[in-house]
Amino acid sequence: MRTTKKTSKSGTVRYLHPAHHQADPAVGRSVPKVLYTFGREDRLDHAAILRLIRSLSKLVATEAEPVGPAALPTGTVREEVRRLDRLWRSRAVETTSSPWQAHAA
């Protein structure tokens, strides 16, 4: 999960983006690639994040990983988004099948 901050006279706003590192031969190192922008952390739709996590959990569920309300996180939205990011990476899902690919920045 990548976070960015924007500071203005009225304060600092944080934005959340699921991202992964991708090798870039032109610069000789990996660079972060943002898959999607969830928007401002203070304006995230908590219920929508839970639905997305639930849907993706069903997609990659195994016998060792229970799926259902008991398996869903109960923390903050940021923790839930990070859980989604870890789940995505743990399954080594190719970015071509990413649900965020159509919205990639």
C-alpha positions in Angstrom: 0.0 0.0 0.0 1.4 3.4 -1.0 0.4 6.6 0.7 0.9 10.1 -0.5 0.4 13.3 1.4 -0.8 16.7 0.2 -0.2 19.6 2.5 -2.0 22.9 2.1 -2.9 25.9 4.4 -5.9 24.0 5.7 -3.9 20.9 6.7 -2.5 17.6 5.4 -4.5 15.1 3.5 -3.4 11.5 2.9 -4.3 9.4 -0.2 -4.2 5.6 -0.3 -3.1 3.6 -3.4 -2.6 -0.2 -3.8 0.7 -0.5 -5.6 3.4 -3.0 -6.4 7.0 -2.7 -7.4 7.9 -3.5 -11.0 11.4 -3.8 -12.5 12.3 -0.9 -14.8 15.3 -1.7 -16.9 15.6 2.0 -18.0 16.4 3.1 -14.4 18.0 -0.1 -13.3 15.8 -0.7 -10.3 12.2 -1.4 -9.3 9.7 1.4 -9.3 6.3 1.5 -7.6 3.3 1.1 -9.9 0.0 2.4 -8.6 -2.8 0.0 -9.5 -5.7 2.2 -8.3 -6.3 5.3 -6.3 -8.8 4.9 -3.4 -8.8 8.6 -2.8 -8.5 10.5 0.4 -8.1 8.4 3.5 -10.7 10.4 5.4 -13.3 9.9 2.7 -12.9 6.1 2.0 -16.1 4.1 1.8 -15.5 1.6 4.6 -18.3 -0.7 3.4 -17.1 -0.7 -0.2 -13.6 -1.7 1.0 -15.1 -4.6 3.0 -17.1 -5.7 0.0 -14.0 -5.7 -2.2 -12.0 -7.7 0.3 -14.8 -10.2 0.6 -15.1 -10.6 -3.1 -11.3 -11.1 -3.6 -11.2 -13.4 -0.6 -13.7 -15.7 -2.3 -11.7 -15.6 -5.5 -8.5 -16.8 -3.9 -9.9 -18.8 -0.9 -8.2 -22.1 0.1 -9.2 -24.6 2.7 -6.5 -23.1 5.0 -8.1 -19.7 4.7 -11.7 -19.4 5.9 -13.9 -17.0 4.0 -16.8 -15.2 5.5 -17.6 -12.6 8.1 -15.3 -14.1 10.7 -12.3 -13.9 8.3 -12.9 -10.2 7.5 -10.9 -7.6 9.3 -12.4 -5.5 12.0 -9.8 -2.7 12.1 -9.6 0.6 10.5 -10.1 1.1 6.8 -6.4 1.6 6.3 -5.7 -1.7 8.0 -8.3 -3.4 5.7 -6.8 -1.9 2.6 -3.3 -3.1 3.7 -4.8 -6.6 4.3 -6.2 -6.5 0.7 -2.8 -5.5 -0.6 -1.1 -8.4 1.3 -3.7 -10.8 0.1 -3.2 -9.6 -3.5 0.6 -10.0 -3.2 0.4 -13.4 -1.5 -1.4 -14.8 -4.4 1.1 -13.3 -6.9 -1.8 -12.2 -9.1 -0.6 -10.8 -12.4 -1.5 -7.1 -12.9 -3.2 -8.0 -16.1 -6.0 -9.6 -14.1 -6.1 -6.9 -11.4 -9.5 -5.4 -10.7 -7.7 -2.0 -10.6 -6.0 -2.3 -14.0 -8.7 -0.4 -15.8 -8.2 2.5 -13.4 -4.4 2.4 -13.2 -2.8 5.8 -13.0 
